[in-house]
Amino acid sequence: MSLLNRRQQIAIKTEATEGTMETALVAADAGFNVFESSFSPDIQQFERSPFRSSIGSLASIAGMRQASLSFTTELIGSNVAENAPPFGTILKMCGFREFSGLKTIDIGAVTVSSFVPGEVLNGDGSGVGVCVKSVANGETMYLTESSAFASGEVITGATSGAVATTSGTSALTGGQGFYYRPSSEFNDSGETDYLSSATVWIYNDGLLHKLNGCRGNFTLKAEVGQPMMMDIELTGGLNITTDATMLTGISYPTNTPPTFMGTNILSVHGSNAVFVNSLEMTSGNDLQYRSDPNTSAGLISSKIVGRAAGGSMDPEGNTIAGGIDWFNSLYDNTEGVLDLTIGSAPKNKFLISANKAQFSSVGGGERSGLTTNQVELSFNETNGNDELVILAL
């Protein structure tokens, strides 16, 4: 029986125990659109070529069963207030921790410096919270609270020393209300608050591949006028391949994905004069297998052992006086905020922020007869585990 390539489903579920396959993946674990899927098993082979009077080989022996999967999904909202976006489990598999209860609060002028992501916010009343993304003058503060801030309360950033006065009380965003930031803590011994690996089932028109101990990388890709897409590349252990009917009753996203265009949606180092056609941002995880002879695949899981988040973009070239000073910023190791807003409607809006975006390379290019700069980006930490933050609003 032949298999139709487009009849595919991918289900992903966070594992309760690192590397132990979840046994019941259901329709709710596959509620995201899939494009351009590619599955590749990698079964190690022990070659057997004994010395004899003949010079042929004996049957090789299958060893560690590794597998990789790449696919593309959309940056799209849940369309339900206070529900995580469809790709939330994917981000967790890529080493990003999920937080709910995202709020906003209006503030006045920021003195001393800018608030930075991840720092504790202390009010002069009873308010206590955590800053989610960098905040300067005239910007809305995104935060989570352990104790609510009152209107007129003076907020001080515990790390930055930034100070501002609230001009109202905090409120839930009215949308999805989730945000994601990197983690360096992973579940190796049952700690419930650590990020675990994932079980991934790949259905293809009656055939099913089951993977366990999976982790991966994501790359957000945007081109002007098109939806922002998310390329996923994951690795894990190949547990079994079997026949199975496809899942039924999957609730796919009903929103229309927002596009990469709008008024002042992209800011780089404080400037909106960034005339790009494309922009990419990647998690940059270093993935390594953990061997284990006590498993059927010969490994526990794929482990994130390092991270170098970054990206690229292709802005038009300009004089030093006419815009961002790309080359001297490269020479001087300048860091600055990169903010991108995709979408405008609650439950289908996203804010992606890198607090310390650095130009790691600036090369020459051309687009439609105009000089462009091919800029490579490094996203650096501020306080740790904060170099790239994704807000689902």
Secondary structure as UniProt FT lines:
FT   TURN            5..6
FT   STRAND          8..14
FT   TURN            18..19
FT   HELIX           27..30
FT   STRAND          35..48
FT   STRAND          58..74
FT   TURN            81..82
FT   TURN            86..87
FT   HELIX           88..93
FT   TURN            94..95
FT   STRAND          96..99
FT   STRAND          103..105
FT   TURN            117..118
FT   STRAND          120..123
FT   STRAND          128..131
FT   TURN            137..138
FT   STRAND          141..147
FT   TURN            151..152
FT   STRAND          154..157
FT   TURN            158..160
FT   STRAND          163..166
FT   STRAND          171..172
FT   STRAND          178..182
FT   TURN            192..193
FT   STRAND          198..204
FT   TURN            205..206
FT   STRAND          207..224
FT   STRAND          229..243
FT   STRAND          259..260
FT   TURN            263..264
FT   STRAND          266..268
FT   TURN            269..270
FT   STRAND          278..282
FT   STRAND          285..291
FT   TURN            293..294
FT   TURN            296..297
FT   STRAND          299..307
FT   STRAND          310..313
FT   TURN            321..322
FT   HELIX           326..331
FT   TURN            332..333
FT   STRAND          335..342
FT   TURN            346..347
FT   STRAND          350..367
FT   TURN            368..369
FT   STRAND          370..380
FT   STRAND          389..392
//
